[in-house]
Amino acid sequence: MGNIEHDQSQNEWDAIVIGSGMGGLAAAAALSRTGHKVLLLEQYHTLGGLTHSFSREGFTWDVGIHYLGGLAPGDPEKDLLDWLCAKPIEFASMGAVYDTLHVGDSQPLRLSRPYEAQELDFKARFPEEAEAIEGWTDAMRKGREALMTATQVRSLPVPFGAGLKWWKRNELNRWCGRTTNEVARSLTDNDELVSALTSQWGDFGGRPSTASFALHAMAVGSYLESGAWYPVGGGAVFAQHILPTISDGGGEARAGVKVASLLMKDGRVTGVTTTDGETIHADTVISSIGARETVESLLPGGCGHQDWIEEIRALNPNVAHFSLFLGFEGDVESAGATKSNHWIYPTGAVDTLWEDAPDGAPPGFFVSFASLKDPTHDPGPNHKHVGEVLTLTDWSSVEPWAMKSPGARGADYQEFKQSVEQKMFEQFENYFPQLAKLVVHRELATPLTTVSTTGHYQGAFYGLDVSPKRVFSEALRMKTPIKGLYLAGQDVCSPGIAGALWGGVLSAANVDRKVFSHLPG
């Protein structure tokens, strides 16, 4: 079928949403709640994007969820999520201590919430730095407010957004325009304290030397507001609870459908074509696959708006990662596993990536035990539990094999993976020697796995780089200059599940202003 003329009445769908991660699910459900018939398309064989789960040999792992903030009863994100779900998702608290820092040879530092409690954690370790620590808490609160303002600017019509940006320009420049390190260094010259304050940057992929402080404050501060939470039943419950909202509204979700291109006529979107040759019409298309991915893979040639396209192309991708999924059998808690996550930096350097993988050793890694966070997890007679070791890396580590299909990467790729897996496991074993003895299953996912699952450019699971340039970019509005095309997900808001949630709902609100009336606050 070609790009034929049609009337709105001929459209089977009011809107098409591309990508079923949190942003796509949220956008589709919000439109469904306000009377729209939505088609949700996902190129992977499982719906849910980085919220989905997978199983091997009786073990089940989440691919992208480790903990979530802002989901205490009464929190805006929780109220918003409840509205999107056919049945509310239950979340389990991770307790007072949710992260433990291991920086160099220093004793582990347990981090608790809320802000005042974490201040005491830092002051106990750095008693001479009380003023700097209090200043950091104040900055974290103000940084979150500044990022909320920046998100409002993107969600409002251009004249109103420009007015808000001008009115709040001082706060935006101070908190969004400076890096995490710049803010920390303005408060203290204690290197060890700066490392501790900035160590959780992997929560959003923003290296302290380059990331906008406001994005750090939003991501890391989300747990300080009302604690850290884990979805009861694992990450797959997001799709399980949201998809019925879409179908109840007359919509549909399809996995294994890759969109080849947008259809356009007279400068506006009229639908999509799939790689299977199907043509689907709708006058509204929301892309939740990423801003760069949208302009690189969905736009037909000659669609215009080249300045907008080039501004998005000029934004760098975020970091990539290796994940080592572990399956344990035995008493993992006695062996050292905890509900709290662990940020581990063996050399003491925090602002670093494993850039020479598989050589050397990971200079930093994150350890999480999901099964201890889920009260419904049944370990069974063999006491099965799961964990994950995540190391942040650069795309260059896997680039030699990027253009080859999974079955054609050769023996050198398998040797590379085995070496990476072994180096990561050795680091894990150094810190959790008793737990390492209980491992009965190991499986490595590389940045190439991220590409095949999500389509993210260069395996950047957090989307675009989180620099000040990204925060101030006018190209990342929910409503694009192409009529009928909208962006959703973390790129138009902030990285992670919560950012994607807001990015999806605010995109839907730009399609239908009635959505705004359902937003909390």
C-alpha positions in Angstrom: 0.0 0.0 0.0 1.2 3.5 -0.7 0.8 6.8 1.1 -2.8 7.4 0.2 -5.0 10.3 1.1 -7.6 9.6 3.8 -9.9 11.3 6.2 -9.7 11.1 9.9 -12.9 9.0 9.8 -11.1 6.3 7.8 -8.4 5.9 10.4 -8.7 2.7 12.4 -6.6 4.3 15.1 -6.6 7.8 16.8 -3.0 7.5 17.6 0.0 5.2 17.1 2.6 4.9 19.8 6.0 3.4 18.8 7.9 1.7 21.6 6.4 -0.1 24.6 8.9 1.0 27.3 7.6 3.1 30.2 7.3 6.2 28.1 5.2 4.4 25.4 3.1 2.6 27.9 2.4 5.8 29.7 1.6 7.8 26.6 -0.7 5.1 25.2 -2.5 4.6 28.5 -3.0 8.3 29.1 -4.6 8.8 25.7 -6.7 5.7 26.2 -8.0 7.1 29.5 -9.1 10.3 27.7 -11.1 8.5 25.0 -8.5 7.7 22.3 -8.2 4.4 20.4 -4.4 3.7 20.5 -2.2 1.2 18.7 1.1 0.5 20.5 3.9 -1.1 18.4 7.0 -2.8 19.8 9.8 -4.1 17.7 11.0 -6.6 20.3 9.2 -9.9 20.9 8.3 -8.9 24.5 6.3 -5.8 25.5 7.6 -3.5 28.2 11.0 -2.2 27.0 13.5 -2.0 29.8 10.7 -2.9 32.3 10.4 -6.4 31.0 11.8 -9.6 32.6 13.3 -12.8 31.3 13.8 -16.3 32.7 16.4 -19.0 32.6 16.6 -22.3 34.4 14.0 -21.3 37.0 15.5 -17.9 37.6 13.8 -14.6 36.5 15.6 -11.2 36.2 14.5 -7.7 35.4 16.4 -6.1 32.5 16.3 -2.5 33.7 14.7 -2.0 37.1 16.7 -2.0 40.3 14.9 0.5 42.5 12.4 3.4 42.0 11.8 6.6 43.8 8.7 8.7 44.2 6.3 5.8 44.7 5.2 6.1 48.3 1.5 6.2 48.8 0.3 9.8 48.0 3.4 10.6 45.9 2.6 12.3 42.5 4.2 9.5 40.5 2.3 6.9 42.4 -1.0 8.7 41.8 -0.2 9.1 38.2 0.7 5.5 37.8 -2.5 4.4 39.5 -4.5 6.4 37.0 -2.7 4.7 34.1 -3.1 1.1 35.4 -6.1 -1.0 35.2 -5.2 -2.3 38.7 -2.7 -0.4 40.9 0.8 -1.8 41.1 2.0 -2.7 44.6 5.4 -1.5 45.6 7.6 -2.8 48.4 9.8 -0.5 50.4 13.5 -1.2 50.4 13.7 0.1 54.0 15.7 2.9 55.5 19.0 2.0 53.9 18.8 1.6 50.1 22.4 2.0 48.8 25.8 1.2 50.3 28.9 2.9 49.0 32.3 1.1 48.8 34.9 3.7 47.7 38.5 2.6 47.6 39.7 1.4 51.0 37.2 3.3 53.0 34.7 1.4 55.2 31.3 0.9 53.4 29.0 3.8 53.9 25.3 3.0 54.2 23.0 5.6 52.8 19.6 6.2 54.3 16.7 8.5 53.6 15.1 11.1 53.8 17.4 14.1 53.2 18.0 14.7 56.9 19.0 11.1 57.6 21.4 11.0 54.7 23.0 14.3 56.0 23.7 12.4 59.3 25.2 9.5 57.3 27.6 11.8 55.6 28.3 13.9 58.7 29.2 10.8 60.7 31.9 10.0 58.0 33.0 13.6 57.4 32.3 15.5 60.7 34.4 18.4 59.7 32.4 18.9 56.5 28.9 19.6 58.1 28.5 23.0 56.3 29.3 21.5 52.9 27.0 18.5 53.4 24.1 20.8 54.4 24.8 22.9 51.3 24.7 19.8 49.2 21.3 18.9 50.6 20.0 22.4 49.8 21.4 22.2 46.3 19.8 18.7 45.7 16.4 20.1 46.5 16.8 23.2 44.3 18.3 21.1 41.5 15.1 19.0 41.4 12.9 22.1 41.3 15.0 23.5 38.4 14.7 20.3 36.4 10.9 20.3 37.0 10.9 23.8 35.6 12.9 22.7 32.5 10.4 19.9 31.9 7.5 22.4 32.2 9.2 24.6 29.6 9.2 21.6 27.1 5.6 20.7 27.7 4.1 24.1 27.3 3.4 25.9 24.0 6.5 27.7 22.8 5.5 31.3 23.8 4.5 30.2 27.3 7.6 28.0 27.6 9.9 30.8 26.6 8.3 33.1 29.2 8.8 30.5 32.0 12.4 29.9 30.9 13.1 33.7 31.0 11.4 34.1 34.4 13.3 31.2 35.9 16.6 31.8 34.0 18.8 32.3 37.1 17.7 29.0 38.8 17.9 27.2 35.5 21.5 28.4 34.8 22.6 27.8 38.3 21.4 24.2 38.7 20.9 22.9 35.1 23.8 24.8 33.6 26.5 23.5 36.0 27.9 20.0 36.2 27.6 17.7 39.3 31.3 18.2 40.0 31.1 22.0 39.7 28.3 22.1 42.3 30.1 19.7 44.7 33.5 21.5 44.3 31.8 24.8 45.0 31.0 23.4 48.5 34.1 21.5 49.4 37.6 20.6 48.3 37.6 17.3 50.1 38.1 14.8 47.4 36.8 11.8 49.4 33.5 13.7 50.2 33.1 14.8 46.5 33.4 11.1 45.5 30.8 10.0 48.1 28.3 12.7 47.1 28.6 12.0 43.4 29.0 8.2 43.5 25.5 7.2 42.5 25.7 8.8 39.1 25.0 5.5 37.4 21.4 5.9 38.4 21.0 8.1 35.3 24.3 7.7 33.4 25.6 11.2 34.1 29.4 11.3 34.8 30.0 13.9 37.5 32.4 15.9 35.3 29.9 16.3 32.4 26.3 15.8 33.7 23.9 18.6 34.4 23.6 18.8 38.2 19.8 19.1 38.0 19.6 15.7 36.4 21.8 14.2 39.2 19.5 15.9 41.8 16.4 14.6 40.2 17.6 11.0 39.8 19.5 10.5 43.1 17.2 12.8 45.1 14.1 10.8 44.1 15.0 8.2 46.8 15.5 10.9 49.4 12.0 12.3 49.0 10.1 9.2 50.1 12.4 6.2 49.9 13.3 3.5 47.4 10.7 1.0 46.1 10.6 -2.2 44.1 7.5 -3.4 42.1 6.0 -6.5 43.8 6.2 -9.2 41.2 9.2 -7.6 39.3 9.4 -5.2 36.4 7.1 -7.2 34.2 4.1 -5.9 36.3 4.3 -2.5 34.6 3.1 -3.9 31.2 0.8 -6.4 32.9 -1.1 -3.6 34.7 -1.0 -0.9 32.0 -1.7 -2.8 28.8 -5.4 -3.6 29.9 -6.0 0.2 30.1 -5.1 0.4 26.4 -7.2 -2.6 25.4 -10.2 -1.4 27.5 -10.1 1.8 25.5 -10.4 -0.1 22.3 -6.7 0.0 21.6 -4.2 -2.8 21.0 -0.5 -3.6 21.7 1.6 -5.6 19.2 5.0 -7.0 19.8 7.4 -8.0 17.1 6.4 -5.2 14.8 9.2 -2.8 13.7 8.2 0.5 12.2 10.2 1.2 9.0 9.1 4.8 8.4 6.6 7.5 9.1 4.0 8.3 6.4 3.7 11.9 5.6 1.6 14.1 3.3 1.7 17.8 2.9 4.2 18.2 5.8 2.2 16.2 8.4 2.2 12.7 9.7 -0.5 10.4 8.3 0.7 7.0 9.8 3.5 4.5 9.6 4.7 1.6 7.5 6.2 -1.5 9.1 9.2 -3.6 7.9 6.6 -6.3 7.0 5.1 -3.9 4.5 1.9 -3.0 6.4 0.6 0.6 6.2 -1.2 1.9 9.3 -2.9 5.2 9.3 -3.3 7.7 12.1 -3.0 11.5 12.3 -1.1 11.3 15.6 2.1 9.3 16.1 4.1 9.3 19.4 7.6 8.0 19.2 9.0 6.7 22.5 12.1 5.0 21.0 14.4 7.9 21.7 14.8 11.3 20.0 17.9 10.4 18.0 16.4 7.0 17.0 13.3 8.8 15.8 15.1 11.2 13.5 17.6 8.6 12.3 15.2 5.7 11.6 11.7 6.9 11.3 11.7 10.1 9.3 11.3 9.8 5.5 13.7 11.7 3.3 12.9 15.3 2.4 10.6 15.8 5.4 12.2 19.2 6.2 12.9 20.7 9.6 16.6 20.0 9.1 17.7 22.4 11.9 15.6 20.4 14.4 17.1 17.1 13.1 20.6 18.4 13.3 20.1 19.7 16.8 19.1 16.3 18.0 22.0 14.6 16.1 24.4 17.0 17.9 23.4 15.5 21.3 25.7 12.7 22.3 24.4 9.3 23.5 24.6 8.3 27.1 26.9 5.6 28.5 26.5 1.9 27.7 26.7 -1.1 30.1 27.5 -4.7 30.7 25.1 -6.7 32.9 26.1 -10.0 34.5 23.0 -11.8 35.6 23.6 -14.2 38.5 21.5 -17.1 39.7 22.2 -18.3 43.3 21.2 -21.4 45.2 21.5 -21.3 49.0 21.2 -18.9 52.0 22.2 -15.7 50.2 21.5 -13.4 53.1 23.9 -15.3 55.4 26.4 -15.1 52.5 26.2 -11.3 52.3 23.3 -10.4 50.0 21.2 -7.4 51.0 18.0 -5.5 49.9 20.2 -2.4 49.6 22.2 -2.0 46.4 26.0 -1.6 46.4 28.0 1.0 44.5 31.6 -0.3 44.4 34.7 1.6 43.2 37.8 -0.5 44.0 40.4 2.2 43.1 38.5 5.0 44.7 38.0 6.8 41.4 34.2 7.4 40.9 34.0 9.4 37.6 35.1 6.5 35.4 34.1 4.0 32.8 35.5 0.6 31.9 36.8 1.9 28.7 39.4 -0.8 27.9 37.2 -3.8 28.4 38.0 -6.7 28.5 41.5 -5.5 29.6 42.1 -4.5 33.2 39.2 -4.7 35.6 35.9 -2.8 35.9 36.8 0.4 37.8 33.3 0.7 39.2 30.3 -1.6 39.4 26.8 -1.8 40.8 25.4 -4.9 42.6 21.7 -5.6 43.1 19.7 -8.5 44.5 16.2 -8.2 43.1 14.7 -11.3 44.7 15.4 -10.0 48.2 13.4 -6.8 47.3 10.3 -8.7 46.1 8.1 -10.0 49.0 6.4 -12.4 46.6 9.6 -14.1 45.5 9.4 -17.9 46.1 12.9 -19.3 46.4 11.6 -22.9 46.4 13.3 -25.9 47.9 16.6 -25.0 46.2 16.6 -21.5 47.7 16.9 -19.8 44.3 17.7 -16.1 44.2 18.9 -13.6 41.6 21.4 -10.8 41.4 23.0 -8.5 38.9 26.4 -7.0 38.5 26.3 -3.9 36.2 29.4 -2.1 34.9 29.2 1.1 32.9 31.3 1.2 29.7 31.8 2.9 26.4 30.3 1.8 23.1 33.8 1.5 21.6 34.3 -1.8 23.5 31.8 -3.6 21.3 31.9 -1.5 18.2 34.0 -4.0 16.1 31.0 -6.4 16.1 28.2 -3.9 15.9 27.4 -4.3 12.2 27.4 -8.1 12.4 24.3 -10.2 13.1 24.3 -12.1 16.5 25.1 -15.4 14.8 27.9 -14.0 12.7 30.1 -12.3 15.3 32.6 -15.1 15.4 34.8 -16.8 18.0 36.6 -13.5 18.9 33.3 -12.0 20.1 32.6 -15.1 22.3 36.1 -14.9 23.7 35.5 -11.2 24.4 32.3 -11.9 26.2 33.9 -14.7 28.3 36.7 -12.4 29.3 34.3 -9.6 30.3 32.2 -12.0 32.2 35.1 -13.4 34.1 36.6 -10.0 35.0 33.2 -8.9 36.3 32.7 -12.1 38.3 36.2 -11.8 39.8 35.4 -8.3 41.0 32.1 -9.5 42.5 33.9 -12.4 44.2 36.4 -9.9 45.8 33.6 -8.2 47.6 31.2 -11.1 48.1 33.3 -14.2 48.4 30.7 -16.4 50.1 28.0 -15.4 47.7 30.2 -16.2 44.7 30.3 -19.8 45.9 26.5 -20.0 45.6 26.3 -19.0 42.0 24.9 -21.7 39.7 24.1 -19.6 36.7 25.9 -16.7 34.9 24.8 -14.8 31.8 26.3 -11.6 30.3 24.4 -8.9 28.4 26.5 -6.5 26.4 25.7 -3.1 24.8 24.8 -5.1 21.7 22.1 -6.8 23.7 20.7 -3.4 24.5 20.6 -2.5 20.8 18.8 -5.6 19.9 16.3 -5.2 22.7 15.6 -1.5 22.6 17.2 -0.2 19.4 19.0 2.5 21.4 21.9 4.1 19.5 25.2 2.8 20.7 23.6 0.8 23.4 22.7 3.9 25.4 20.0 2.5 27.7 19.5 5.9 29.3 19.1 7.6 25.9 20.8 10.9 25.3 23.8 12.2 27.3 22.7 14.2 30.3 24.8 17.3 29.7 23.6 20.9 30.3 23.3 21.1 26.5 20.6 18.4 26.6 18.7 20.0 29.4 18.5 23.3 27.5 17.8 21.8 24.1 14.7 23.2 22.4 14.7 20.2 20.1 13.5 17.9 22.9 10.0 19.2 23.2 7.2 16.7 23.3 5.5 18.4 20.4 7.9 18.3 17.4 7.9 20.7 14.5 6.5 18.0 12.3 2.7 18.2 12.5 1.2 15.1 14.2 4.6 13.8 15.5 5.3 13.8 19.2 8.3 12.6 21.3 7.8 10.7 24.6 10.0 8.9 27.1 13.1 9.7 29.0 14.7 11.9 26.3 12.1 14.7 26.7 12.2 14.5 30.5 14.9 12.7 32.5 16.5 9.3 32.4 15.0 6.2 34.0 11.6 4.8 34.7 10.1 7.9 36.5 11.5 10.3 33.8 10.0 8.1 31.0 6.7 7.9 32.9 6.4 11.7 33.0 7.8 12.0 29.4 5.0 9.7 28.2 2.2 11.4 30.0 3.3 14.9 29.1 3.6 13.9 25.5 0.0 12.6 25.6 -1.0 15.9 27.2 0.4 17.7 24.2 -1.8 15.6 22.0 -4.9 16.1 24.1 -4.9 18.9 26.7 -7.5 16.9 28.8 -4.7 14.8 30.0 -3.4 17.8 32.0 -6.5 17.8 34.1 -5.6 14.3 35.4 -2.0 15.2 36.4 -1.3 15.2 40.2 -0.6 18.6 41.7 
